[in-house]
Amino acid sequence: MKFSKAELKEFLDQKVIQYNTPEFIDSDPVQIPHLFQKKEDIEISGFLTATIAWGNRKSILNNAEKLMNIMDRSPYDFIMNHEETDLKNLDGFVHRTFNSVDLQYFVRALQNIYQNHGGMESIFLDHSERDSLQPAIHHFKSIFFELPHQPRTEKHVSDPLKNSAAKRLNMFLRWMVRQDQAGVDFGIWKNISPALLSCPLDVHSGNVARKLGLLKRKMNDAKALAQLDANLRKMDPSDPVKYDFALFGLGVFEKGLF
């Protein structure tokens, strides 16, 4: 499809209105953190859900729900007050390559972050840069893995400085930071500007972005993300990742068009 710049912005703005609605929650992993009211419960459930948000959507939702039940539907309390015997309850959990060994480390790492680093928001706030949160993701990963751990677990937290698009972490950050009048994203991290967010770049959003001329790079990596971010920020500098709803919606729900 060929659009002028003005036409493209108008087209995508309309698609944001179409897909950035409360109904979106019902089919998306964001429904898991919407089970909670407390800030830390939203953060932890959102982070763990985003971590396993790849593959079959039904499987993602089922396993995220299972995870919340294992944590007695009080993820922050579980993270902060678990004992070694509680970690045994995590045995047998698996989502694709993310298994109970990884999950047990994630529980310990999150406890360390809340006890010794002021929580997740504090890390991202302290390490964000003037125009991007991608360096903050890199620093978050280094802090997350400062405890003894098995090397295999590191693959479950992406690093943009190693050329990863960090799709799942960028999705998590969209949930936490973006001020959303429709109520899909939470916007509970008030001290980080939504202007710094990056689009969660995946197969669907990448393919649509290429067809619309927003992305030329063929791989979905950090360089492609920087290219896409630059183009989305031209259309809306204050809320560029609202267009994730448009790109994802076009790719998933309008496959005949794209």
N, C-alpha and C positions, 0 to 999 in steps of 0.2 A: 504494500500500500504506500502511495506517495502522498506526503503531506508537506505543506509549508510549515515553518516553525510555529507560526500562530495556530494553524489548524491542528498540528500535532498536540500542542499544549491543550487546546480546547477538547480534542478527542480524549486525551488521557485524563483530563480533569473530570470529564463526564464518567469515565470508567471508574475513577476513584469514588465518585458519588454512588455509582451502581454497586460497587463491591465492598466499600468501607462502611458496612452496616452491622447492626447487632446480629443479623442472621448469619454473618460470616463466622461468628464464634462457634456455631453449632457443628461445623464440619472441620474445624481447625484445631491444632494442638493448643492454641491460646485458651481453649476452654478449660484446660487443667488449672492454670493459675487463677482463672475466674471462679474456681471453687472456694477461694479464700478471701478474707478481708484484711488480715494483718500484713503489713508491709513485708516483713521477713518471710512469711509463708508464701506470699506472691513471688518474691525473688527466688526463693529456693525451689519451689515447685516449677516456676518458669524456667530456671536454669537447667534443672534435671530433665524436664520435658524437652527443652530445646536440644539438649545433649543427645537424646535418642530420636530426634525428629528427622530420621531418614529411612527410606523404604516405604513399605505399605502403610497407608494412612490409618487404616483400621488397627493394624498391629501397633503403631505408635501410640494411639489413644488407649488401647487396651493395656499396654505395658506401662504407660504413664499412670493410668488409674490404679494398676496393680502396685506400682511403686508408692503411690500416696497411701494406699491401704496398709502396706508393710510399715509405713511410718505413722500409722494410727491417725492418718489424716491431720497430723500436726507436724509438718516437716521441720519447722524451726525448733520446736521443742525436742524432736528426735535428734536433730543435728547437735544441739547444744548439750543434751542430757543423756545421750545414749551411753550404754556400757558395752563392754566387749561381747557379753551374751546377746545384746540386742543386734549386734552385727551378724550374728549367726542366722537371724531371721532373713537376712539378705541372700543367704546361700541359695543357689538355684536360679536367681534372677538372671535373665538374659534377654537382650534385644540385639539381634544380629551379632556383631562382634563385641558389643558392650556387655560384660558379664559381671558376676557378683564380686570378683576381685577388683574390677574397676569401680564398682559402686561403693564398696567398702572404703576404698581410698577417697572417693569423692566425698563421702560423709566426713572422714577425718579432715580432709582439706578444707571443706566448708566450715567446720568447727574452728579450725585454725584461723580462717579469714575473719570470722565474726568475733573470735576471742582476742586476736592479736593485730588485726589490720583494720578494724573499724567497719567491717562489712564490705560487701561487694561494691556498693555505690561509691564508697570512699576510694577504693582502688582505681576505679574508672575515672573518677573526678580528678584525682591527684595526677594521673598520667595521661589525661587527654591533652591534645595539642590544639592549636588555634583553629585548625580547619578539619580535624579528623579524630575519630576515636580508635582508629586502627592501631596506632602505637600503644594505646592503653590496653588493647586486647593482648598484645605481646607481653606487656608487664604483668597483666593479670595471670597469664599462663605461667610466667616464671615464679610468681608468688604462690600460685595454686599448687605447683609441684615442688615446693621447697621442703616438704617432708619426705622421708624415705618412701619410695614407691617402686613398683615394677615398671620398667621402661615401656611395656606394651600399653600402659594406661595413657601415656602422653598423647597418643594419636586421637584421643577423644576430645582434646581441646586444641583448636586450630591456632595457627600463628601467621598473621598477615605478613610479618617480616620474613617468612619463609615462602612467600608468594601464594598463600592460601586466601581464597575469597572469604573464608570464615563465615559461611552462610548461616550456620545455626547460632553462632554468637551474635552476629548482626541482627538476626531475627529476635533473639532475646533482648538485645539492647533497644530495638524498636519497641518492644512490649513495655520495657521499663521507662523509657525516656520520652517517647512521642506523646504529645498532648493531643488527645483524640476526642473530638466532640461526639463521635458516634459510639464511643465506649468500648471499642475493640482493644486498643492499646491502653495501658494503664497510666502512663505519665507520672509515676510515683517518684522518679528521680528528678526532682525539681531543679537541681543545681547544674544539670548538664543540658546544653542547648540541643534541641532536635535538629538544628542546622548541621551538627557534627555527625549525624547518623549516616550509615551507609546501607544501601539496598541489600537485602538478603539475596544474593545472586545464586540461582539454581538453574537447572535445565530449562524449566518453563519460562522464567523471567528472562533468562539469557537469550533464548530463541526468539521471543517476542521483541526484545530490545534490538536484536540484530535486524529483524524484518522491518522495524520502524526507523532504522538508521541511528539508533542511540548507542550502538555498540558495534565496533568493527572487529575486535579481537576474537578469535575463534575459541580460545580456551576460557573456561570460567575460573579465572585465577585472580590474584590481587591486582595485577595490571589491568585486567578487564574491569574489575570493580572500580578502580580509580577513573577509568574512562567513562563508565556508566554514571558514577557519582557526579562527575563534572557536568555531564549533560542534564541530569535530573536537577542539579542545583541551579542551572540556568533558568529552568522553568519555575522552580519555587525554592529560593535560597533558604527560606526559614523552615520549610517542612518537605525536604526532598524525598524522603522515604514514603510519603503518602502514595507515591507512584508504584510502590511495591504491590499495592492492592490492584492497580490497573494492570500491571505486567503479569502478575500471577493469575488474576482473573481471566485475562485474555488467553493465557497459555493453558489453563486447566479447564475452564468452563466454556471457552469459545474455540475449541480445537479446529472447527471447520474453517474459521477465519484465519487462524494462525497455525 
